[in-house]
Amino acid sequence: MVNVVWFKRDLRLQDHAPLHLALQKRQPVLLLYIFEPMLLNDSHYSERHFRFIKESLDGLQKQLEAYHTQILIVEGKAEDVFKTIHQQLSIKSVFSHQETGIQITFNRDKSLKLLFKSLSIQWKEFVNNGVIRGLQNRKTWINSWENFMSQDLLPFSASQGQFVNQNQINSLKGQFNLVNLSTERNLNFQKGGRPTALRYLRGFLQDRYPNYQKNISKPLLARKSCSRLSPYIAWGVLSMREVIRASIEIEDKTNHKQALSQFQSRLRWQAHFIQKFEMEYRAEFQNFNSAFNVLEKPYNKALVDAWKKGETGFPLVDASMRCLIQTGYLNFRMRALLVSFFTHLLWQTWQEASSHLASLFLDFEPGIHYPQLQMQAGTTGIHTLRIYNPVKNSYKHDPDGEFILTYLPSLRAIPLEFVHEPWRLTAMEQSMYNFELGKDYPRPIIEMDTTRQHASDSIWKIIQSQRSKMEGKKILKRHTLRGSH
Ligand SMILES: Cc1cc2nc3c(=O)[nH]c(=O)nc-3n(C[C@H](O)[C@H](O)[C@H](O)COP(=O)(O)OP(=O)(O)OC[C@H]3O[C@@H](n4cnc5c(N)ncnc54)[C@H](O)[C@@H]3O)c2cc1C
């Protein structure tokens, strides 16, 4: 009989409760990762995610060489994979982290639960980054989160004999579609794997964090001044506890307390948002606040396509989208701007934006993505409504146009004074700069002032409605933390 440790969004050996506990049992341990076709083909995911996962798994395989074992990495439906392993080796228990995922992973977990029950396999699921399953409200949540984060990191220590032996792994391999981990390195994207994750963590806490707060909203400078830890946290290459611990270690020595404390508050937001989604998983499809269901937003393919390609005619919006397409990363403010532009100024639904953005964010984390998407779209009814002005944000956060010109090189032909609003160029100026609006760069696809006013009027009407207030109260009751309101 064997125990299986099933890796999902927890691609590390250190501070890994399922692995740590499995190694304390008598049964040999089989390490498993499954590339599930339902996720390979899901619109939230794209090649960039699978490349990152493969890079991370490849690093784990190298770490495991010293223990003469390896992770069995297969492609297949999870139920079929477990059935086959059970037939071959007889599984006693499966150890894994709880997953706050999308509907299809939730459904997969329900089917697996039934399967494991029918095969008398125990499924031991562990709390992931302090997110608690089955909570009805958040009154005691912050205490449990703090308690979880203050516990010691779980070391990885094993001996060769604790793992299923290589012959058994080899014979299992014959039963599956194996996955080749070789990938073509794309230097535009952050690389998966523990050594790179630790480099980002050390680099941030040794050099980069002092300008965190100052540059967090600036699209170009944030790329250096923010931690850039998000993909490593989202895919579990680092545990949140490790990151928090590392940040606490420099608290006494730092001369930049404010910047460090701002960063630490973002670390707390991670589980805060995921917990919200864990309790409201319907938020993948439905408005948090049902009062907003009456909003009518007719689908407009031309507008949606222009936004997806970064061809709206608003330079900061287009540069943000193209940057995301090219690099998989965007700072918080520009993510919020993209969503606000789409849902308010283009007057399209957040549902229409969700999987496009998810497939582009290398750090896609359903539990942050959906609550943030809805917060920026204004469909929670409990947060301040922010309809970002793409032009004002452009002057404020990219005054020298460096970010815009990096991702929209065609605008390099015109003087800086027009880069934020190229539609202000007269026909004569266009010909003087050998630049044609509509050909070298799109004309604005909407009239901003009109659509802004329309969005603001329509949303405020709902915010002030009795139904929105009642729904808002219910949401607050379930999600307000002790000590906040
Ligand atoms: C529409 C939208 C979608 C988003 N989708 C994701 C997503 O899928 N995955 C994701 O990790 N972040 C998401 N964010 C939050 C945020 O933009 C990113 O976490 C951040 O920009 C990542 O960069 P960083 O690692 O340098 O962050 P830092 O500012 O250095 O923060 C460190 C860590 O704290 C957490 N964090 C930071 N900001 C937030 C936040 N606002 N909410 C929750 N946790 C936060 C992340 O784990 C991040 O890695 C989204 C924001 C918006 C507006």
The ligand as a Gaussian input file, in Angstrom:
#p B3LYP/6-31G(d) Opt

LIG

0 1
 C       -8.579000      42.695000     -12.155000
 C       -7.466000      42.194000     -11.303000
 C       -7.112000      40.866000     -11.367000
 C       -6.085000      40.372000     -10.560000
 N       -5.769000      39.067000     -10.673000
 C       -4.765000      38.556000      -9.924000
 C       -4.401000      37.193000     -10.042000
 O       -5.008000      36.426000     -10.807000
 N       -3.378000      36.730000      -9.276000
 C       -2.703000      37.550000      -8.405000
 O       -1.766000      37.088000      -7.735000
 N       -3.052000      38.843000      -8.266000
 C       -4.048000      39.382000      -8.999000
 N       -4.380000      40.702000      -8.862000
 C       -3.794000      41.483000      -7.758000
 C       -2.497000      42.271000      -8.039000
 O       -2.629000      43.071000      -9.168000
 C       -1.289000      41.352000      -8.184000
 O       -1.217000      40.448000      -7.093000
 C        0.024000      42.131000      -8.173000
 O        0.005000      43.128000      -9.142000
 C        1.168000      41.151000      -8.413000
 O        2.395000      41.800000      -8.456000
 P        3.498000      41.600000      -7.315000
 O        3.706000      40.167000      -7.027000
 O        4.668000      42.407000      -7.714000
 O        2.722000      42.231000      -6.094000
 P        3.193000      42.939000      -4.751000
 O        2.550000      44.274000      -4.751000
 O        4.647000      42.859000      -4.555000
 O        2.425000      42.066000      -3.654000
 C        2.942000      40.839000      -3.121000
 C        1.878000      39.767000      -3.180000
 O        0.716000      40.170000      -2.455000
 C       -0.461000      39.679000      -3.100000
 N       -1.247000      40.834000      -3.574000
 C       -0.791000      42.018000      -4.027000
 N       -1.813000      42.826000      -4.364000
 C       -2.932000      42.128000      -4.129000
 C       -4.316000      42.411000      -4.282000
 N       -4.746000      43.592000      -4.721000
 N       -5.209000      41.463000      -3.953000
 C       -4.809000      40.260000      -3.473000
 N       -3.512000      39.934000      -3.312000
 C       -2.593000      40.851000      -3.632000
 C        0.022000      38.858000      -4.298000
 O        0.153000      37.517000      -3.890000
 C        1.384000      39.468000      -4.591000
 O        2.265000      38.615000      -5.259000
 C       -5.410000      41.237000      -9.662000
 C       -5.767000      42.585000      -9.613000
 C       -6.780000      43.067000     -10.424000
 C       -7.147000      44.505000     -10.366000

